[in-house]
Amino acid sequence: MADLKYEITEHIAVLSESPKGWTKELNLISWNGREPKYDIRDWAPNHEKMGKGVTLTIEELDKLRKILGDLV
């Protein structure tokens, strides 16, 4: 597997934290030098490891926001 390069350009929120210290976060991340996208995933303390996640464009995030708003 090729090296995955990322930069957290903006930390937005911690959504939850596990007993082991991992946090589920919403961040704006640039993957492999590309335009930053919104990202929801689990992170180990100090961001040294990451779990699987979901990456969204601003349009996808806005659509999700509207859908979630209708659920509440």
Protein Blocks (a to p, Z undefined) as FASTA:
>chain_A
ZZdddddfbdfbdfbdcfkopacddddddeehiacddddddddehhlaccddddddfklm
mmmmmmmmmmZZ
